[in-house]
Amino acid sequence: MIRKPSEIGMKKISNVWNVVKVWDEFWFSPRPLSDINSIRITIAAIAAVYALTWLTSLSSWIAEDGLLSRSQAEFLIGRGVEGTGSEGRISLLFSYIPSSMAWSYALLTSLACATVAVGFGGRIVVAVTWALLLGLVHRVPMIQGPGDFLITGVFGYLLICPGVRLKKLRSEPSSPDETNSWLCNLAIRLFQCHVFLWFAASLVSHSAEPIWWNGTAPWWLSFSGDQSLISMRFWLDHPYVMNLVCYIILGLQAWVLVSFLVPTWQKSGIVALTAFAFFNLVIANDWVYSLAIVTCIPALLVSRELKTNET
């Protein structure tokens, strides 16, 4: 049977409409505001700890008598160089400040993060806190490793929807019309996509490095044996273990990516994220990045179907 051109045209229109409908439901379907609470609490609590870690290095890098002067810090971020985006890296810490003021800045940032964690102040407090966090990273980028960018990056999604205060969530339930918002879903979806792309980029980056295939990556990561939880000598004496660890780490990252795409893998994906954070801590002793990885766990916790929220 030969289909009429009109029937073929209607089918194409129907297919396009289905794609648009799925896209719209994915990004803009309303969710209860409480759905983002687990994300907000985890991100803000870990950001509070992250801000406190700066107390160990403020006198060395930021204070007036530190190793990194203002001119050196501006050179590090490419200030005045076209195409670096340095004009957007604003921080109060570019001023010459005493150590006591730098300490106060870090403590204030940690306190502000704790305030966001409990949900007080809404978007205004989130915006101020995010600016304080970015001020730390802008002054000395990458001093804490990749955890800097992961923590401060995902924190920004709370501006779209900060969720519900914990006290209000427990004792002051609102009507369904007030607790559902498409902005909540948008913030969650952006957070999930950010985490997915982060691990995709991480896996591609690791896969492109020969050290992850020839089994020498753990040795390089623990090169400064006095800082690593496992000494460099251990990896030299156990080459098979070194190779096995490399393949496990690559497999864990792939596992995390699949867990975003396959609903039945979501719980095991949380295990993979936790294991990846553990290996990063033990091998590289980069516990800031390990904490940053933990902020990704709620991306899988809130991945259930929207129909579950609407019932």
C-alpha positions as CSV (number, residue, x, y, z in Angstrom):
1,M,0.0,0.0,0.0
2,I,1.4,3.4,-1.1
3,R,1.0,6.1,1.5
4,K,-0.2,9.5,0.3
5,P,2.1,12.5,0.6
6,S,-0.2,14.0,3.1
7,E,0.1,11.0,5.4
8,I,3.9,11.0,5.2
9,G,3.9,14.7,6.0
10,M,1.6,14.3,9.0
11,K,3.9,11.5,10.3
12,K,6.9,13.7,10.1
13,I,5.1,16.5,11.8
14,S,4.0,14.1,14.5
15,N,7.6,12.8,15.0
16,V,8.9,16.4,15.3
17,W,6.2,17.2,17.8
18,N,7.1,14.2,19.9
19,V,10.7,15.3,20.0
20,V,9.7,18.8,21.1
21,K,7.3,17.4,23.7
22,V,10.0,15.1,25.2
23,W,12.5,18.1,25.2
24,D,9.9,20.3,26.9
25,E,9.1,17.7,29.5
26,F,12.8,17.0,30.2
27,W,13.7,20.6,30.9
28,F,10.5,22.4,31.9
29,S,8.1,20.0,33.6
30,P,7.3,21.3,37.1
31,R,8.8,19.6,40.1
32,P,8.3,20.0,43.9
33,L,10.7,22.6,45.2
34,S,11.9,20.1,47.8
35,D,13.4,17.9,45.1
36,I,16.4,20.2,44.9
37,N,17.0,20.2,48.6
38,S,19.3,17.2,48.6
39,I,21.4,18.9,45.9
40,R,21.5,22.3,47.8
41,I,22.4,20.8,51.1
42,T,25.2,18.6,49.7
43,I,26.7,21.3,47.5
44,A,26.5,24.0,50.2
45,A,27.8,21.8,53.0
46,I,30.8,20.7,51.0
47,A,31.4,24.3,49.8
48,A,31.4,25.3,53.5
49,V,34.2,22.7,54.2
50,Y,36.0,23.8,51.0
51,A,36.1,27.4,52.1
52,L,37.6,26.3,55.4
53,T,40.4,24.5,53.6
54,W,41.7,27.9,52.5
55,L,42.6,28.7,56.0
56,T,45.7,26.4,55.6
57,S,47.1,28.4,52.7
58,L,45.8,32.0,53.1
59,S,49.0,33.3,54.6
60,S,51.1,31.7,51.9
61,W,49.1,32.8,48.8
62,I,46.7,35.7,49.6
63,A,47.8,37.8,52.5
64,E,50.0,40.9,52.0
65,D,53.2,38.9,52.9
66,G,52.2,35.9,50.9
67,L,54.1,34.2,48.0
68,L,51.7,35.4,45.3
69,S,51.6,39.2,45.0
70,R,48.8,41.0,43.3
71,S,50.8,41.5,40.1
72,Q,51.8,37.8,40.0
73,A,48.2,36.8,40.7
74,E,46.9,38.9,37.9
75,F,49.6,37.5,35.6
76,L,48.5,34.0,36.6
77,I,44.9,34.6,35.5
78,G,45.9,36.5,32.3
79,R,44.8,39.9,33.4
80,G,45.1,42.3,30.5
81,V,45.6,39.5,27.9
82,E,42.9,39.4,25.3
83,G,40.9,36.2,25.0
84,T,41.5,34.9,28.6
85,G,38.3,36.2,30.1
86,S,40.3,37.6,33.0
87,E,38.2,40.8,33.1
88,G,35.4,38.7,34.6
89,R,37.5,37.2,37.3
90,I,36.7,39.7,40.0
91,S,37.7,39.2,43.7
92,L,38.1,41.4,46.7
93,L,41.2,39.4,47.5
94,F,43.2,41.1,44.7
95,S,43.6,44.0,47.2
96,Y,46.6,43.9,49.6
97,I,45.0,42.7,52.8
98,P,46.3,41.5,56.2
99,S,46.2,37.9,57.1
100,S,43.4,38.5,59.6
101,M,41.1,39.9,56.9
102,A,41.9,37.0,54.6
103,W,40.9,34.6,57.4
104,S,37.7,36.6,58.0
105,Y,36.9,36.3,54.3
106,A,37.3,32.5,54.3
107,L,35.3,32.1,57.5
108,L,32.5,34.4,56.2
109,T,32.3,32.4,53.0
110,S,32.1,29.1,55.0
111,L,29.3,30.6,57.2
112,A,27.4,31.9,54.1
113,C,27.6,28.4,52.6
114,A,26.2,26.9,55.8
115,T,23.3,29.4,55.6
116,V,22.6,28.3,52.1
117,A,22.6,24.7,53.2
118,V,19.7,25.3,55.6
119,G,17.9,27.3,52.9
120,F,17.8,30.7,54.5
121,G,17.8,33.9,52.5
122,G,16.8,32.5,49.1
123,R,18.5,33.6,45.9
124,I,20.0,36.7,47.4
125,V,22.1,34.8,49.9
126,V,23.0,32.2,47.2
127,A,24.2,35.0,44.9
128,V,26.3,36.6,47.6
129,T,27.8,33.3,48.7
130,W,28.6,32.3,45.1
131,A,30.4,35.6,44.6
132,L,32.4,34.9,47.8
133,L,33.4,31.4,46.6
134,L,34.3,32.8,43.2
135,G,36.5,35.4,44.9
136,L,38.6,32.7,46.3
137,V,39.0,30.8,43.1
138,H,39.6,33.9,41.0
139,R,42.5,35.0,43.3
140,V,44.4,31.8,43.1
141,P,42.9,29.5,40.4
142,M,43.6,25.8,40.6
143,I,45.6,26.0,43.8
144,Q,43.2,23.5,45.3
145,G,43.0,21.4,42.1
146,P,40.0,20.6,39.8
147,G,37.7,20.6,42.8
148,D,37.7,24.4,42.7
149,F,35.8,24.5,39.5
150,L,33.4,21.6,40.1
151,I,32.2,23.0,43.5
152,T,31.9,26.6,42.3
153,G,30.4,25.6,39.0
154,V,27.5,23.5,40.3
155,F,26.9,26.0,43.1
156,G,25.6,28.5,40.6
157,Y,22.6,26.4,39.7
158,L,21.1,27.1,43.1
159,L,20.5,30.6,41.8
160,I,17.9,29.2,39.5
161,C,16.1,27.5,42.3
162,P,17.4,27.4,45.9
163,G,14.6,25.0,47.1
164,V,12.8,25.1,50.4
165,R,14.0,25.9,53.9
166,L,14.5,22.9,56.0
167,K,12.2,24.2,58.8
168,K,9.5,25.1,56.3
169,L,9.9,21.6,54.7
170,R,9.3,19.9,58.1
171,S,6.5,22.0,59.6
172,E,5.0,24.4,57.0
173,P,3.9,22.4,54.0
174,S,2.4,24.6,51.3
175,S,-0.2,24.0,48.7
176,P,0.8,22.0,45.6
177,D,0.6,25.1,43.4
178,E,3.2,26.8,45.6
179,T,5.6,23.8,45.9
180,N,5.9,22.9,42.2
181,S,8.0,24.9,39.8
182,W,9.5,24.3,36.4
183,L,12.6,26.3,37.6
184,C,13.3,23.6,40.1
185,N,13.3,21.0,37.3
186,L,15.5,23.2,35.1
187,A,18.1,23.7,37.9
188,I,18.2,19.9,38.5
189,R,18.5,19.1,34.8
190,L,21.3,21.6,34.3
191,F,23.1,20.1,37.4
192,Q,22.7,16.6,36.0
193,C,24.0,17.6,32.6
194,H,27.0,19.4,34.2
195,V,27.9,16.3,36.2
196,F,27.5,14.0,33.1
197,L,29.6,16.2,30.9
198,W,32.2,16.6,33.6
199,F,32.7,12.8,33.9
200,A,32.5,12.4,30.1
201,A,35.3,14.9,29.7
202,S,37.3,13.2,32.5
203,L,36.9,9.8,30.9
204,V,38.0,11.2,27.5
205,S,40.9,13.0,29.1
206,H,42.1,9.9,30.9
207,S,41.6,7.7,27.9
208,A,43.8,10.0,25.8
209,E,46.7,9.7,28.3
210,P,49.0,6.7,27.7
211,I,49.8,6.5,31.5
212,W,46.2,5.2,32.1
213,W,46.7,2.4,29.6
214,N,50.3,1.4,30.5
215,G,49.4,1.4,34.2
216,T,51.8,4.1,35.4
217,A,49.1,6.7,36.3
218,P,48.9,5.8,40.1
219,W,52.7,6.1,40.2
220,W,52.6,9.6,38.7
221,L,49.7,10.7,40.9
222,S,51.6,9.6,44.0
223,F,54.9,10.9,42.8
224,S,55.4,13.0,45.9
225,G,55.2,10.0,48.2
226,D,55.3,12.1,51.4
227,Q,51.9,13.6,50.4
228,S,50.2,10.6,49.0
229,L,48.4,8.1,51.3
230,I,50.1,5.3,49.3
231,S,53.9,5.7,48.7
232,M,55.5,5.7,45.3
233,R,57.5,2.7,46.3
234,F,54.3,0.6,46.7
235,W,53.3,1.1,43.1
236,L,56.8,0.3,41.8
237,D,56.7,-3.0,43.8
238,H,53.2,-3.9,42.6
239,P,52.9,-3.2,38.8
240,Y,49.9,-5.6,38.4
241,V,48.0,-3.7,41.1
242,M,48.9,-0.4,39.4
243,N,47.5,-1.6,36.1
244,L,44.4,-3.0,37.8
245,V,43.7,0.3,39.5
246,C,44.0,2.2,36.3
247,Y,41.4,0.0,34.6
248,I,39.1,0.2,37.6
249,I,39.2,4.0,37.6
250,L,38.4,4.1,33.9
251,G,35.6,1.6,34.4
252,L,34.1,3.6,37.3
253,Q,33.9,6.7,35.2
254,A,32.2,4.8,32.4
255,W,29.9,3.2,34.9
256,V,28.8,6.7,36.2
257,L,28.0,7.8,32.7
258,V,25.9,4.7,32.0
259,S,24.1,5.1,35.3
260,F,22.7,8.5,34.1
261,L,21.3,6.9,31.0
262,V,20.0,3.6,32.4
263,P,17.5,4.1,35.3
264,T,18.2,0.6,36.8
265,W,21.9,1.5,37.2
266,Q,21.4,4.7,39.2
267,K,21.9,3.1,42.6
268,S,25.1,1.4,41.5
269,G,26.2,4.7,39.9
270,I,26.2,6.2,43.4
271,V,28.5,3.4,44.5
272,A,30.7,4.1,41.5
273,L,30.9,7.8,42.3
274,T,31.8,7.0,45.9
275,A,34.5,4.5,44.8
276,F,35.9,7.0,42.4
277,A,36.2,9.7,45.1
278,F,37.8,7.1,47.4
279,F,40.5,6.1,44.8
280,N,41.2,9.8,44.1
281,L,41.7,10.4,47.8
282,V,43.9,7.4,48.4
283,I,46.1,7.7,45.3
284,A,46.4,11.5,44.8
285,N,45.5,12.6,48.3
286,D,43.3,15.3,46.7
287,W,40.6,15.3,49.3
288,V,39.1,18.6,48.0
289,Y,38.4,17.0,44.7
290,S,37.1,13.9,46.4
291,L,34.6,16.1,48.3
292,A,33.7,17.8,45.0
293,I,32.9,14.4,43.5
294,V,30.6,13.7,46.4
295,T,28.6,16.8,45.4
296,C,27.7,14.8,42.2
297,I,25.8,12.1,44.1
298,P,22.5,13.9,44.3
299,A,22.5,14.1,40.5
300,L,21.6,10.4,40.6
301,L,19.4,10.6,43.7
302,V,17.0,13.0,42.0
303,S,17.0,11.1,38.7
304,R,13.7,9.3,39.2
305,E,10.9,9.9,36.8
306,L,8.8,13.0,37.1
307,K,5.7,10.9,37.3
308,T,6.9,9.8,40.8
309,N,6.9,13.4,41.9
310,E,3.5,14.2,40.5
311,T,1.6,11.4,42.2
